[in-house]
Amino acid sequence: MPISLYLDEHVPRAITVALRIRGVDVIAAQEDKAVGFSDTKLLDRAADLKRVLFTHDDDLLAEATRRQEAGIFFCGVIYAHPLRISIGACINDLEIIAQAGEPEDLANRVEFLPL
């Protein structure tokens, strides 16, 4: 089963649109009315929807680490620093992860882009 993605408010709309064109199942935080959610609430929302959270926000890394250490389930986080990967490379890497991976591959994990 492909991986479904939840894109936080820091992710450019161009990534959302391009992933949809490529057939990736994505929901953007803006569409879900989740703009301004705390990191905790955002990870909870992604987990409720059974989606891996993609972000450019490094604060989410601390929350993911806290959950790993406490044994609190989350569906996974994919992080890309916006100055270290182009939008095109980001789209390609996310498509590979979403199409080739399984949800359990990223459960309780943090993955960094570029691949």
Backbone as a ProteinNet text record, in pm:
[ID]
protein_1_A
[PRIMARY]
MPISLYLDEHVPRAITVALRIRGVDVIAAQEDKAVGFSDTKLLDRAADLKRVLFTHDDDLLAEATRRQEAGIFFCGVIYAHPLRISIGACINDLEIIAQAGEPEDLANRVEFLPL
[TERTIARY]
85.2	0	89.7	66.7	150.8	139.6	237.8	241	163.1	72.1	-2.8	71.7	76.6	153.8	64.8	111.4	49.2	155.8	132.3	231.4	198.8	294.8	267.1	266.3	234.4	214.4	341.5	458.2	585.1	621.7	547.5	577.8	513	591.6	535.3	423.8	324.2	209.9	254.1	361.5	410.6	440.7	487.4	516.2	385.7	286.9	156.7	97.3	94.9	35.6	110.6	243.3	323.2	306.4	300.2	281	144.6	43.6	-90	-90.6	-24.8	-16.6	47.6	142.7	212.7	138.1	20.3	-62.4	-36.1	37.1	65.8	-51.3	-91.1	-200.2	-146.4	-182.5	-134.4	-250.1	-234.4	-321.2	-229.1	-258.8	-182.2	-251.3	-172.1	-226.9	-326	-298.7	-388	-526.9	-532.1	-659.5	-733.7	-658.2	-713.4	-742.6	-724.5	-745.3	-659.6	-535.5	-443.2	-329.2	-343.5	-239.9	-231.8	-109.9	-89.2	-95.9	-120.5	-122.1	16.3	20.3	147.4	205.6	335.4	400.3	334.3	300.2	234.6	101.1	22	-110.4	-99.8	0.1	18.9	55.4	146.1	181	62.3	-15.5	-136.4	-235.7	-252.9	-346.8	-302.2	-173.8	-122.1	-144.9	-121.7	-142.9	-290.8	-379.4	-523.2	-564	-498.8	-529.9	-445	-358.4	-268.1	-177.5	-114.7	-29	107.3	208.6	343.7	351.2	408.2	417.8	545.5	531.8	646.9	655.9	778.3	796.6	931.5	937	1062.4	1095.2	1013.3	1024.8	1107.6	1229	1316	1268.4	1175.4	1119.3	1045.3	990.3	919.6	1013.8	1141.5	1238.7	1248.5	1243.2	1249.3	1126.4	1009.9	887.5	890.5	939.5	950.5	1047.3	1159.6	1257.1	1196.4	1122.2	1056.3	962.2	887.4	793.9	867.8	977.1	1055.7	1105.4	1158.3	1213.2	1105	983.9	874	791	820.7	744.3	603.5	585.5	455.5	449.7	349.6	339.1	316	382.5	350	379	317.2	327.3	458.1	536.6	665	674.2	798.1	826.7	931.9	909.1	1010.1	1047.6	1177.1	1225.2	1320.7	1304.3	1397.8	1424.6	1551	1585.9	1564.3	1487.2	1450.5	1567.3	1680.1	1795.9	1892	1863.1	1954.2	1898.7	1777.9	1718.1	1627.3	1632.8	1545.7	1403	1309.2	1170	1156.4	1222.1	1214.5	1268.2	1383.4	1441.6	1352.4	1294.4	1203.9	1083.1	1026.1	911.8	951.3	1064.4	1109.6	1129.8	1198	1224.2	1094.5	1003.3	876.4	793.7	797.5	725.7	782.6	914.2	978	935.2	942.5	904.5	758.2	670.6	527.2	489.8	550.7	512.4	582.3	705	782.1	777.3	743.3	745.7	613.2	616.9	498.7	485.8	363.9	347.4	431.4	442.7	519.9	669.6	716.2	857.6	896.1	801.4	831.7	771.1	693.9	631.2	736.6	715.9	804.7	946.3	960.2	1092.6	1094.9	1216.9	1240.8	1330.9	1289.6	1366.7	1407.2	1529.2	1580.4	1596.1	1558.7	1581.4	1696.5	1776.6	1760	1797.1	1739.8	1769	1914.3
-117.9	0	124.1	217	337.5	420.1	503.5	592.2	718.9	756.8	881.8	989.4	1109.1	1217.8	1330.2	1392.3	1512.3	1620.9	1727.8	1834.1	1950.7	1989.5	2098	2233.3	2337	2470.1	2532.4	2478.2	2532.6	2481.2	2384.3	2322.3	2404.1	2442.3	2520.6	2445.5	2520.9	2462.7	2389.7	2435.1	2370.1	2222.2	2188.4	2048.4	1969.5	2026.6	1960.9	1931.7	2033.2	2020	1916.3	1924.1	1831.4	1687	1665.3	1529.1	1474.5	1557.6	1513.1	1476.1	1557.5	1528.2	1391.6	1356.2	1227.9	1113.3	1141.3	1036.2	1004.9	1092.1	1070.3	1123.4	1047.6	1086.2	1185.3	1312.6	1417	1501.7	1548.9	1650.9	1758.8	1883	1995.3	2046.7	2091.7	2143.7	2256.8	2339.2	2450.1	2399	2292.1	2233.3	2169.6	2124	2056.6	2155.4	2283	2389.6	2367.6	2325	2295.8	2397	2510.3	2614	2668.2	2678.3	2729.6	2623.7	2498.7	2391.2	2378.2	2339.6	2309.2	2183.7	2162.2	2043.1	1915.5	1914.9	1799.1	1771.8	1875.9	1860.2	1820.4	1872.8	1840.1	1692	1641.7	1499.1	1411	1455.6	1381.4	1377.6	1491.6	1498.9	1405.8	1408.9	1320.3	1173.6	1140	1002.2	964.1	1056.3	1029.6	995.2	1061.4	1039.9	928.5	867.7	760.1	806.7	923	984.7	1018.7	1009	1050.4	1201.1	1270.3	1416.2	1458.9	1542.3	1602.1	1747.7	1792.1	1928	1986	2117.9	2193.2	2253.7	2226.7	2286.7	2196	2240.9	2155.4	2141	2224	2206.9	2073.2	2025.2	1897.1	1780.3	1798.2	1692	1666.9	1773.4	1758.8	1684.6	1716.4	1647.3	1500.3	1471.5	1331.9	1254.7	1315.8	1252.1	1226.6	1324.4	1307.9	1187.7	1174.4	1062	928.9	928.1	805.1	761.9	856.7	825.1	781.7	838.2	806	686.8	636.8	525.4	563.9	689.9	738.3	722.9	652.2	623.3	749.2	754.3	849.4	779.7	826.3	757.4	783.1	876.7	907.7	1053.6	1100.3	1237.4	1230.7	1306	1326.4	1473.4	1499.6	1637.6	1672.5	1793.6	1847.2	1992.9	2028	2168.4	2239.8	2348.6	2412.2	2470.5	2493.4	2548.1	2439.8	2314.3	2204.7	2108.9	2137.4	2053.1	2140.6	2118.9	2195.2	2141.5	2221.5	2176.9	2053.6	2054.4	1939.7	1812.2	1821.1	1703.2	1655.7	1749.7	1716.9	1638.2	1686.2	1618.1	1476.8	1462.5	1329.9	1234.4	1280.9	1195	1155.2	1250	1218.7	1120.2	1135.2	1040.7	899.6	887.7	756.6	694.6	772.6	722	679	764.4	736	614.6	600.5	492.8	360.4	365.4	242.3	191.8	279.1	240.9	186.3	135.6	89	173.3	199.8	283.6	238.3	107.2	58.5	87.3	115	149.2	277.8	369.1	499	517.2	421.9	434.8	459.9	565.4	604.1	637.9	679.3	712	852.7	904.4	1031.3	1002.1	1047	1030.3	1169.1	1180.4	1309.5	1309.2	1420.2	1441.6	1539.4	1529	1437.9	1294.8	1200.9	1058.6	1030
0	0	0	-89.2	-93.6	34.3	55.1	171.3	139	227.9	215.7	293.4	237.1	296.8	348.6	456.3	512.7	507.7	433	414.7	506.6	589.6	683.2	611.7	687.5	628.9	572.5	603.9	555.1	415.7	366.3	236.9	124.8	24.2	-86.5	-160.3	-201.3	-273.4	-400.8	-462.7	-584.9	-560.6	-441.8	-408.9	-399.5	-333	-320.8	-458.2	-543.4	-676.8	-760.3	-760.8	-841.6	-795.3	-664.9	-614.4	-655.9	-650.6	-693.5	-841.4	-923	-1066.5	-1088.9	-1001.5	-1012.9	-944.9	-892.6	-834.5	-689.1	-618.8	-477.1	-394.3	-293.2	-203.8	-100.6	-115.8	-25.1	25.8	148.4	206.8	261.7	231.2	285	410.8	507.1	632.3	606.7	506.5	475	435.4	359.7	316.5	433.7	531	648.4	761.5	733.7	833.1	957.9	934.3	1043.9	1051.9	986.4	991.2	1133.3	1183.7	1318.6	1427.3	1390.5	1489.5	1552.5	1678.7	1743.8	1679.6	1700.7	1645	1696.8	1824.9	1885.2	1817.7	1803	1742.7	1595.2	1525.6	1384.1	1366.1	1449.5	1442.1	1480.1	1577.9	1615.3	1499.3	1432.4	1319.9	1206.5	1174.3	1069.5	1107.8	1233.7	1279.8	1272.6	1310.8	1301.9	1158.7	1062.9	921.1	858.5	941.2	895.7	782.1	804.7	704	763.6	679.6	715.9	695.6	792.1	787.7	717	614.9	547.9	588.5	621.7	671.4	632.3	634	625.8	762.7	863.3	996.6	1088	1121.1	1203	1347.2	1392.9	1527.2	1539.8	1431	1434.1	1462.1	1432.5	1461	1611.1	1690	1835.7	1887.7	1834	1876.7	1835.7	1716.7	1673	1762.6	1796.7	1885.7	2022.9	2074.8	2204.7	2200.5	2093.3	2080.5	2068.1	1995.2	1983.8	2121.2	2197.2	2329.8	2427.4	2414.9	2505.6	2457.2	2337.5	2283.2	2239.6	2200	2153.3	2001.4	1953.3	1810.3	1727	1612	1505.8	1373.7	1267.7	1137.8	1065.8	1115	1054.1	1014	1004.1	961.4	851.9	746.9	643.2	650.6	665	679.6	566.2	513.7	414.6	448.1	464.9	485.1	352.1	351.3	223.8	145.1	210.3	139.4	91.8	125.7	90.4	-13.8	-63	-166.5	-252.3	-380.8	-470.8	-462.1	-506.2	-508.1	-597.4	-712.6	-803.6	-741.9	-675.9	-610.5	-496	-425.4	-315.6	-368.6	-477.2	-539.1	-581.7	-647.2	-692.3	-575.8	-470.6	-354.8	-283.9	-267.3	-201.6	-283.9	-415.3	-501.1	-485.3	-482.2	-464.1	-331.6	-224.6	-92.2	-91.5	-143.8	-139.9	-224.4	-340.8	-432	-401.4	-353.3	-332.3	-188.7	-95.4	44.8	94	214.8	286.6	412.5	459.3	578.8	698.3	717.8	833.1	819.4	697.8	677.3	750.1	765.1	825.7	964.6	1012.5	1143.6	1250.9	1328.9	1439.4	1393.9	1268.7	1214.6	1158.5	1145.3	1077.5	958.6	842.4	718.9	670.5	620.8	574.3	423.1	361.2	219.1	202.2	97	-15	22.9	-54.8	-32.3	-63.1
[MASK]
+++++++++++++++++++++++++++++++++++++++++++++++++++++++++++++++++++++++++++++++++++++++++++++++++++++++++++++++++++

